[in-house]
């Protein structure tokens, strides 16, 4: 589980850096599907970590459901 914690911290740092860059330096022109894929990966890994460690009760399962919905939203852009 230590590896998953490190991955989640790295993804949080990347998200924070991209947000600062987007709002204060230059506007990022990312397609919606890329944002939804990124969110689905972050939520899926965070949900798995929460389930494995027993945090938040049903919160981990809810994050996995939202990750599946974000994946579906990203895939429908390509259809």
BELGIPE-V273368 format. One record per helix or strand. SS is the DSSP state (H for helix, E for strand). FROM is the first residue (numbers start at 1). LEN is the number of residues. If there is no record, write none. Layout:
# BELGIPE-V273368
SS&FROM&LEN, SS&FROM&LEN
This chain:
# BELGIPE-V273368
H&2&24, H&32&22, H&59&18
